[in-house]
Amino acid sequence: MQIEHFINQIDLTLDPPSEEPLRQYYFIAKARMLVAQMEKETGRKMTFCVNTFGCQMNLK
């Protein structure tokens, strides 16, 4: 997949990109790294879930 390629190539030592969707890919890669660290620390498989609540621009 092309998206997986982008996510795997992201350098997490740099600041997050300002443009979308690269910014989203950066945070996906960051979350994967943090979950992998937690798996190592706890010695068990971990999962990660993000819940979104819609666009704030639609609030009136």
MARMIBA-701228 format. One line per 3 residues: number of its first residue (from 1); their letters; for each residue x, y, z of N, C-alpha, C. Coordinates in nm, 2 decimals. Atoms other than C-alpha are relative to their C-alpha. Example, Ala and Ser with C-alpha at 12.3 -4.5 7.8 and 13.67 -1.06 7.14 Angstrom:
MARMIBA-701228
1	as	0.09:-0.12:0.00:1.23:-0.45:0.78:0.09:0.12:0.00; -0.09:-0.11:0.00:1.37:-0.11:0.71:-0.08:0.11:0.08
//
This chain:
MARMIBA-701228
1	mqi	0.08:-0.12:0.00:0.00:0.00:0.00:0.09:0.13:0.00; -0.08:-0.13:0.00:0.12:0.35:-0.07:0.00:0.07:0.13; 0.01:-0.07:-0.13:0.00:0.49:0.26:0.10:-0.06:0.10
4	ehf	-0.09:0.06:-0.09:0.20:0.23:0.45:0.14:0.04:-0.03; -0.14:-0.04:0.04:0.51:0.33:0.26:0.03:0.14:0.05; -0.02:-0.13:-0.05:0.46:0.69:0.36:0.02:0.00:0.15
7	inq	0.00:0.01:-0.15:0.40:0.60:0.73:0.14:-0.06:0.04; -0.13:0.06:-0.04:0.71:0.38:0.74:0.12:0.08:-0.03; -0.11:-0.09:0.04:0.93:0.65:0.58:0.01:0.12:0.09
10	idl	0.00:-0.12:-0.08:0.85:0.92:0.84:0.10:0.00:0.10; -0.11:-0.02:-0.10:1.13:1.06:1.05:-0.06:0.06:0.12; 0.07:-0.05:-0.12:0.98:1.10:1.40:0.09:0.09:0.08
13	tld	-0.08:-0.09:-0.07:1.28:1.30:1.51:-0.02:0.15:-0.04; 0.03:-0.14:0.06:1.16:1.60:1.30:-0.14:0.04:0.06; 0.13:-0.06:-0.03:0.87:1.83:1.38:-0.11:-0.06:-0.09
16	pps	0.11:0.05:0.09:0.53:1.72:1.24:-0.02:0.09:-0.12; 0.02:-0.09:0.12:0.46:1.84:0.89:-0.12:0.09:0.02; 0.11:-0.10:-0.01:0.22:2.13:0.85:-0.11:-0.04:-0.10
19	eep	0.10:0.03:0.10:0.04:1.99:0.54:-0.06:-0.14:0.02; 0.07:0.12:0.00:-0.22:1.72:0.53:0.02:-0.07:-0.13; 0.02:0.10:-0.10:-0.22:1.42:0.49:0.13:-0.05:0.07
22	lrq	-0.13:0.04:-0.06:0.15:1.39:0.58:0.00:0.02:0.15; 0.01:-0.03:-0.14:0.06:1.54:0.92:-0.07:-0.12:0.07; 0.07:0.11:-0.06:-0.18:1.26:0.99:0.09:-0.12:0.00
25	yyf	-0.09:0.11:0.00:0.07:1.00:0.88:0.11:0.01:0.10; -0.10:-0.02:-0.11:0.33:1.15:1.12:-0.06:-0.05:0.13; 0.06:0.04:-0.13:0.09:1.10:1.41:-0.03:-0.15:0.01
28	iak	0.02:0.14:0.01:0.00:0.75:1.30:0.13:-0.07:0.03; -0.13:0.06:-0.03:0.37:0.66:1.30:0.04:0.02:0.14; -0.03:-0.03:-0.14:0.42:0.82:1.64:-0.08:-0.09:0.09
31	arm	0.08:0.08:-0.08:0.13:0.63:1.78:0.05:-0.15:0.00; -0.06:0.14:0.02:0.27:0.30:1.64:0.12:-0.02:0.09; -0.12:0.01:-0.08:0.60:0.37:1.80:-0.03:0.00:0.15
34	lva	0.03:0.00:-0.14:0.45:0.45:2.14:-0.07:-0.13:0.05; 0.07:0.13:-0.03:0.23:0.14:2.13:0.11:-0.11:0.01; -0.11:0.10:0.00:0.54:-0.07:2.04:0.09:0.01:0.13
37	qme	-0.08:-0.02:-0.12:0.73:0.08:2.34:-0.08:-0.06:0.12; 0.08:0.05:-0.11:0.44:0.00:2.57:-0.01:-0.16:0.00; 0.00:0.15:0.01:0.43:-0.36:2.44:0.12:-0.06:0.06
40	ket	-0.12:0.05:-0.06:0.79:-0.40:2.53:0.01:0.01:0.15; 0.00:-0.02:-0.15:0.75:-0.26:2.88:-0.10:-0.09:0.07; 0.10:0.08:-0.07:0.44:-0.46:2.96:0.01:-0.15:-0.03
43	grk	-0.02:0.14:0.04:0.54:-0.78:2.78:-0.13:-0.06:-0.05; 0.12:0.06:0.07:0.20:-0.82:2.61:-0.04:0.09:-0.11; 0.05:-0.07:0.11:0.02:-0.71:2.30:-0.09:0.11:0.04
46	mtf	0.09:-0.11:-0.03:-0.14:-0.37:2.31:-0.08:0.04:-0.12; 0.08:-0.05:0.11:-0.40:-0.20:2.09:-0.01:0.15:0.02; 0.01:-0.14:0.00:-0.47:0.16:2.01:-0.13:0.04:-0.08
49	cvn	0.13:-0.04:0.06:-0.80:0.33:1.92:-0.01:0.15:0.00; 0.03:-0.14:0.01:-0.88:0.69:1.81:-0.14:0.02:-0.03; 0.14:-0.04:0.02:-1.23:0.83:1.84:0.00:0.14:-0.04
52	tfg	0.02:-0.14:0.04:-1.31:1.14:1.64:-0.15:0.04:0.02; 0.13:-0.05:-0.03:-1.61:1.36:1.70:-0.05:0.10:-0.10; 0.05:-0.08:0.11:-1.65:1.54:1.37:0.08:0.13:0.00
55	cqm	-0.07:-0.13:0.03:-1.54:1.88:1.24:-0.05:0.11:0.09; 0.04:-0.11:-0.09:-1.54:2.17:1.48:-0.05:0.12:-0.08; 0.04:-0.11:0.08:-1.61:2.40:1.19:-0.15:0.00:-0.02
58	nlk	0.15:0.01:0.01:-1.97:2.27:1.18:-0.08:0.05:0.12; 0.07:-0.05:-0.11:-2.05:2.40:1.52:-0.06:0.14:-0.02; 0.06:-0.13:0.02:-2.29:2.69:1.52:-0.06:0.06:0.13
//
